[in-house]
Amino acid sequence: MEVKERKKELRKKIRVIDRSLTPDYCREASRIICQKITRLEEYKKASMVFCFVGVGAEPDTTAIIEDALHRGKRVCLPLCMDDTTMQAMEITDIDKDLVPGAYYDIPEPRQGLPVVDVCDIDFALIPCVTCDHKGNRLGHGKGYYDRYLADTGFRKAMICYEKRTVAEGEIPVEEFDKTIETVVTDAE
């Protein structure tokens, strides 16, 4: 089976797992993940944090975004510019600066906010459909993050519910797929 087909099959497998995740599990797992992220030295030292807004079966990142803003960190979130490109936009208020996204209806920064140069980012949180504990990531298949993260030097952490992780070797990896150095789940 070709790599793209294997990735497609793995996404289907994870969607089945997603249906078994209860709201209570997701709430508690998100709380644990957010606590772990805000305790990371890389996060504490960062002055500019790149995050995403967790939707669906992704961990809720609201507490991380609010914590960063409360600590006086600069926060940027992705804005999909077209079907292949995203850029980071700085927000200062999670309630006022987010609108439903034009491409996927995911909350994203409203137009007119400052664009953040990738060189200004100190620490980034990366979403995934699934991952393993070695930092191999399976995204949704559009390549937004792989393209955006290419040739970046800032520290990254991927967050995922433990119940959505897979064993090492299960994620088909291609040459353009980026490994993320830190994986944070709700596991003890």
TIZA-587124 format. One record per residue (C-alpha): x negated, y negated, z. Coordinates in nm, 2 decimals. Layout:
! residues N
GUMAR      X      Y      Z
GUMAR      X      Y      Z
...
END
This chain:
! residues 188
GUMAR      X      Y      Z
GUMAR   0.00   0.00   0.00
GUMAR  -0.14  -0.34  -0.09
GUMAR  -0.22  -0.60   0.18
GUMAR   0.07  -0.83   0.11
GUMAR   0.32  -0.53   0.13
GUMAR   0.16  -0.42   0.46
GUMAR   0.20  -0.77   0.60
GUMAR   0.56  -0.78   0.49
GUMAR   0.63  -0.45   0.66
GUMAR   0.47  -0.56   0.98
GUMAR   0.68  -0.88   0.98
GUMAR   0.99  -0.66   0.95
GUMAR   0.87  -0.44   1.24
GUMAR   0.82  -0.76   1.46
GUMAR   1.17  -0.89   1.36
GUMAR   1.31  -0.56   1.51
GUMAR   1.11  -0.63   1.83
GUMAR   1.24  -0.99   1.84
GUMAR   1.60  -0.87   1.86
GUMAR   1.51  -0.69   2.18
GUMAR   1.37  -1.00   2.36
GUMAR   1.61  -1.13   2.61
GUMAR   1.65  -1.50   2.69
GUMAR   1.53  -1.44   3.04
GUMAR   1.21  -1.26   2.92
GUMAR   1.14  -1.54   2.67
GUMAR   1.19  -1.81   2.93
GUMAR   0.96  -1.64   3.19
GUMAR   0.70  -1.54   2.93
GUMAR   0.69  -1.90   2.79
GUMAR   0.65  -2.03   3.15
GUMAR   0.35  -1.80   3.21
GUMAR   0.19  -1.88   2.87
GUMAR   0.23  -2.25   2.93
GUMAR   0.07  -2.22   3.27
GUMAR  -0.22  -2.02   3.13
GUMAR  -0.28  -2.28   2.85
GUMAR  -0.28  -2.58   3.09
GUMAR  -0.54  -2.40   3.30
GUMAR  -0.79  -2.34   3.02
GUMAR  -1.10  -2.55   3.03
GUMAR  -1.08  -2.63   2.66
GUMAR  -0.73  -2.77   2.71
GUMAR  -0.83  -2.97   3.02
GUMAR  -1.13  -3.12   2.84
GUMAR  -0.94  -3.20   2.52
GUMAR  -0.84  -3.56   2.46
GUMAR  -0.64  -3.47   2.14
GUMAR  -0.43  -3.16   2.14
GUMAR  -0.27  -3.01   1.83
GUMAR   0.04  -2.81   1.92
GUMAR   0.35  -2.68   1.75
GUMAR   0.71  -2.66   1.86
GUMAR   0.80  -2.30   1.94
GUMAR   1.13  -2.19   1.78
GUMAR   1.31  -1.86   1.74
GUMAR   1.10  -1.58   1.89
GUMAR   0.79  -1.80   1.94
GUMAR   0.70  -1.91   2.30
GUMAR   0.86  -2.24   2.40
GUMAR   0.57  -2.50   2.39
GUMAR   0.77  -2.79   2.53
GUMAR   0.61  -2.77   2.87
GUMAR   0.26  -2.78   2.71
GUMAR   0.34  -3.08   2.50
GUMAR   0.50  -3.26   2.80
GUMAR   0.20  -3.17   3.02
GUMAR  -0.05  -3.31   2.77
GUMAR   0.14  -3.63   2.73
GUMAR   0.18  -3.66   3.11
GUMAR  -0.20  -3.62   3.15
GUMAR  -0.26  -3.90   2.90
GUMAR  -0.38  -3.67   2.63
GUMAR  -0.31  -3.76   2.27
GUMAR  -0.08  -3.50   2.11
GUMAR  -0.03  -3.42   1.74
GUMAR   0.21  -3.18   1.58
GUMAR   0.23  -3.04   1.22
GUMAR   0.44  -3.20   0.96
GUMAR   0.50  -2.99   0.64
GUMAR   0.44  -3.22   0.35
GUMAR   0.54  -2.97   0.08
GUMAR   0.56  -2.60   0.04
GUMAR   0.19  -2.55   0.10
GUMAR   0.05  -2.84   0.29
GUMAR   0.08  -2.98   0.64
GUMAR  -0.08  -3.26   0.83
GUMAR  -0.10  -3.36   1.19
GUMAR   0.10  -3.65   1.32
GUMAR   0.06  -3.81   1.66
GUMAR   0.36  -3.82   1.89
GUMAR   0.40  -4.01   2.22
GUMAR   0.75  -3.90   2.32
GUMAR   0.88  -3.55   2.26
GUMAR   1.25  -3.66   2.26
GUMAR   1.21  -3.97   2.03
GUMAR   0.94  -3.85   1.79
GUMAR   1.08  -3.52   1.67
GUMAR   1.34  -3.45   1.40
GUMAR   1.46  -3.14   1.21
GUMAR   1.19  -3.05   0.95
GUMAR   1.27  -3.09   0.59
GUMAR   1.13  -2.76   0.48
GUMAR   1.22  -2.51   0.76
GUMAR   1.44  -2.71   1.00
GUMAR   1.17  -2.67   1.27
GUMAR   1.14  -2.98   1.49
GUMAR   0.85  -3.18   1.35
GUMAR   0.72  -3.54   1.38
GUMAR   0.94  -3.81   1.22
GUMAR   0.81  -4.00   0.92
GUMAR   0.60  -4.31   1.00
GUMAR   0.40  -4.17   1.29
GUMAR   0.02  -4.20   1.28
GUMAR  -0.16  -3.93   1.08
GUMAR  -0.43  -3.76   1.28
GUMAR  -0.76  -3.67   1.11
GUMAR  -0.85  -3.31   1.16
GUMAR  -1.19  -3.42   1.29
GUMAR  -1.02  -3.60   1.59
GUMAR  -0.86  -3.27   1.72
GUMAR  -1.03  -3.12   2.02
GUMAR  -0.81  -2.82   2.09
GUMAR  -0.53  -2.65   1.90
GUMAR  -0.25  -2.41   1.98
GUMAR  -0.17  -2.18   1.69
GUMAR   0.16  -1.99   1.64
GUMAR   0.19  -1.64   1.49
GUMAR   0.45  -1.38   1.40
GUMAR   0.22  -1.13   1.58
GUMAR  -0.14  -1.09   1.67
GUMAR  -0.38  -0.85   1.83
GUMAR  -0.60  -0.93   2.13
GUMAR  -0.91  -0.97   1.91
GUMAR  -0.76  -1.29   1.75
GUMAR  -0.63  -1.14   1.43
GUMAR  -0.31  -1.33   1.33
GUMAR  -0.02  -1.26   1.11
GUMAR   0.17  -1.57   1.02
GUMAR   0.49  -1.62   0.82
GUMAR   0.30  -1.59   0.49
GUMAR   0.29  -1.94   0.36
GUMAR  -0.07  -2.00   0.46
GUMAR  -0.02  -2.34   0.62
GUMAR  -0.24  -2.27   0.92
GUMAR  -0.51  -2.08   0.73
GUMAR  -0.55  -2.37   0.49
GUMAR  -0.53  -2.64   0.77
GUMAR  -0.78  -2.46   1.00
GUMAR  -1.04  -2.39   0.72
GUMAR  -1.37  -2.53   0.82
GUMAR  -1.26  -2.68   1.15
GUMAR  -1.48  -2.67   1.46
GUMAR  -1.24  -2.74   1.74
GUMAR  -1.14  -2.47   1.99
GUMAR  -0.82  -2.28   1.92
GUMAR  -0.58  -2.06   2.12
GUMAR  -0.31  -1.85   1.97
GUMAR   0.00  -1.79   2.18
GUMAR   0.23  -1.49   2.15
GUMAR   0.47  -1.30   2.37
GUMAR   0.29  -0.98   2.48
GUMAR   0.58  -0.77   2.35
GUMAR   0.51  -0.91   2.00
GUMAR   0.14  -0.82   2.00
GUMAR   0.01  -0.52   1.81
GUMAR  -0.29  -0.29   1.85
GUMAR  -0.62  -0.39   1.70
GUMAR  -0.64  -0.28   1.33
GUMAR  -0.27  -0.30   1.28
GUMAR  -0.28  -0.65   1.12
GUMAR  -0.40  -0.64   0.75
GUMAR  -0.67  -0.90   0.72
GUMAR  -0.78  -1.08   0.40
GUMAR  -1.08  -1.30   0.34
GUMAR  -0.89  -1.63   0.39
GUMAR  -0.72  -1.51   0.72
GUMAR  -0.87  -1.70   1.02
GUMAR  -0.94  -1.52   1.35
GUMAR  -0.85  -1.73   1.65
GUMAR  -1.11  -1.71   1.94
GUMAR  -0.86  -1.72   2.23
GUMAR  -0.54  -1.52   2.26
GUMAR  -0.29  -1.61   2.54
GUMAR   0.01  -1.39   2.62
GUMAR   0.23  -1.34   2.92
GUMAR   0.05  -1.02   3.02
GUMAR  -0.13  -1.02   3.36
END
